[in-house]
Amino acid sequence: MMQLSKDSGEIEILTDYENRKTVRLKELIPDWWGLDKKFSNISVGGKI
């Protein structure tokens, strides 16, 4: 997997091949994608 960015939550992961079911990465780890206020002011490159 590539280095993660703020848009990486949209990556789809195949969870059930037979039924072709996918889940987005942000659904697996919802609090990690900067949806919380403490991460809202961090820009790309880690500078505030």
N, CA, C and O of each residue as an XYZ file, in Angstrom:
192
protein
N       0.841     -1.171      0.000
C       0.000      0.000      0.000
C       0.891      1.240      0.000
O       1.951      1.260      0.625
N       0.449      2.253     -0.700
C       1.204      3.499     -0.762
C       1.149      4.246      0.566
O       0.405      3.865      1.470
N       1.921      5.285      0.676
C       1.881      6.129      1.865
C       0.482      6.736      1.967
O      -0.078      7.176      0.963
N      -0.077      6.761      3.165
C      -1.443      7.206      3.343
C      -1.550      8.722      3.399
O      -0.665      9.399      3.923
N      -2.636      9.245      2.856
C      -2.905     10.678      2.884
C      -4.324     10.884      3.407
O      -4.987      9.923      3.796
N      -4.787     12.118      3.418
C      -6.129     12.395      3.923
C      -7.214     11.734      3.079
O      -8.312     11.496      3.581
N      -6.940     11.434      1.822
C      -7.929     10.800      0.946
C      -7.846      9.279      0.944
O      -8.643      8.614      0.282
N      -6.895      8.730      1.674
C      -6.696      7.276      1.678
C      -7.848      6.516      2.313
O      -7.978      5.309      2.108
N      -8.676      7.196      3.071
C      -9.838      6.543      3.658
C     -10.804      6.010      2.611
O     -11.652      5.172      2.914
N     -10.678      6.491      1.387
C     -11.555      6.061      0.295
C     -11.083      4.765     -0.379
O     -11.779      4.238     -1.247
N      -9.928      4.253      0.002
C      -9.416      2.999     -0.569
C     -10.387      1.875     -0.232
O     -10.783      1.713      0.923
N     -10.770      1.100     -1.243
C     -11.684     -0.020     -1.022
C     -10.891     -1.317     -0.850
O      -9.942     -1.591     -1.584
N     -11.306     -2.091      0.128
C     -10.652     -3.362      0.434
C     -11.670     -4.470      0.217
O     -12.781     -4.420      0.744
N     -11.283     -5.463     -0.558
C     -12.157     -6.598     -0.823
C     -12.215     -7.495      0.411
O     -11.197     -8.043      0.832
N     -13.408     -7.645      0.989
C     -13.559     -8.446      2.203
C     -14.254     -9.774      1.951
O     -14.144    -10.692      2.763
N     -14.969     -9.890      0.834
C     -15.670    -11.137      0.507
C     -15.642    -11.324     -1.006
O     -16.430    -10.721     -1.734
N     -14.727    -12.164     -1.465
C     -14.532    -12.348     -2.913
C     -15.774    -12.911     -3.596
O     -16.180    -12.407     -4.643
N     -16.379    -13.941     -3.024
C     -17.533    -14.599     -3.651
C     -18.699    -13.638     -3.864
O     -19.367    -13.691     -4.897
N     -18.943    -12.769     -2.901
C     -20.053    -11.818     -2.996
C     -19.613    -10.435     -3.472
O     -20.421     -9.511     -3.566
N     -18.310    -10.308     -3.774
C     -17.731     -9.047     -4.258
C     -18.037     -7.891     -3.297
O     -18.388     -6.795     -3.733
N     -17.903     -8.139     -2.010
C     -18.154     -7.119     -0.995
C     -16.857     -6.390     -0.665
O     -15.821     -7.008     -0.420
N     -16.939     -5.067     -0.664
C     -15.788     -4.247     -0.297
C     -16.157     -3.355      0.881
O     -17.332     -3.134      1.175
N     -15.138     -2.855      1.537
C     -15.319     -1.900      2.625
C     -14.243     -0.830      2.463
O     -13.117     -1.128      2.065
N     -14.590      0.398      2.768
C     -13.615      1.489      2.669
C     -12.737      1.493      3.913
O     -13.190      1.165      5.009
N     -11.485      1.867      3.729
C     -10.525      1.877      4.822
C     -10.999      2.750      5.983
O     -10.753      2.422      7.144
N     -11.673      3.856      5.679
C     -12.155      4.739      6.740
C     -13.277      4.102      7.563
O     -13.538      4.530      8.687
N     -13.938      3.085      7.013
C     -14.963      2.374      7.777
C     -14.321      1.409      8.765
O     -14.893      1.118      9.816
N     -13.138      0.916      8.430
C     -12.441      0.002      9.322
C     -11.780      0.744     10.477
O     -11.735      0.245     11.601
N     -11.265      1.943     10.194
C     -10.550      2.724     11.201
C     -11.105      4.159     11.152
O     -10.403      5.061     10.695
N     -12.331      4.390     11.605
C     -12.984      5.683     11.419
C     -12.312      6.858     12.115
O     -12.351      7.965     11.577
N     -11.712      6.684     13.258
C     -11.133      7.808     13.987
C      -9.742      8.193     13.495
O      -9.185      9.190     13.953
N      -9.184      7.436     12.589
C      -7.821      7.662     12.148
C      -7.710      8.672     11.018
O      -6.601      9.109     10.710
N      -8.794      9.053     10.397
C      -8.747      9.851      9.178
C      -8.906     11.335      9.390
O      -9.278     12.053      8.463
N      -8.629     11.820     10.605
C      -8.672     13.252     10.819
C     -10.080     13.804     10.935
O     -10.281     15.009     10.782
N     -11.055     12.957     11.200
C     -12.422     13.428     11.356
C     -12.618     14.073     12.720
O     -13.614     14.759     12.953
N     -11.691     13.856     13.597
C     -11.711     14.411     14.934
C     -11.118     15.821     14.891
O     -10.249     16.095     14.064
N     -11.569     16.706     15.758
C     -11.082     18.088     15.777
C      -9.573     18.188     15.975
O      -8.940     19.085     15.419
N      -8.990     17.288     16.751
C      -7.559     17.396     17.026
C      -6.691     17.215     15.787
O      -5.519     17.594     15.799
N      -7.244     16.642     14.715
C      -6.483     16.428     13.484
C      -6.914     17.380     12.365
O      -6.313     17.367     11.291
N      -7.922     18.188     12.588
C      -8.501     18.988     11.509
C      -7.568     20.074     10.968
O      -7.752     20.524      9.837
N      -6.572     20.506     11.749
C      -5.688     21.571     11.285
C      -4.339     21.080     10.786
O      -3.436     21.889     10.571
N      -4.181     19.781     10.597
C      -2.926     19.233     10.085
C      -2.993     19.155      8.575
O      -3.938     18.592      8.023
N      -2.001     19.711      7.901
C      -1.981     19.707      6.447
C      -1.060     18.594      5.941
O      -0.380     17.926      6.720
N      -1.055     18.416      4.637
C      -0.175     17.420      4.024
C       1.264     17.802      4.320
O       1.636     18.968      4.190
N       2.060     16.852      4.707
C       3.445     17.099      5.052
C       3.639     17.232      6.556
O       4.766     17.365      7.034
N       2.536     17.196      7.299
C       2.611     17.220      8.753
C       2.807     18.578      9.378
O       2.944     18.671     10.597
N       2.827     19.659      8.573
C       2.998     20.995      9.127
C       1.646     21.588      9.452
O       0.670     21.378      8.732
N       1.597     22.326     10.537
C       0.329     22.958     10.945
C       0.300     24.378     10.424
O      -0.673     25.098     10.648
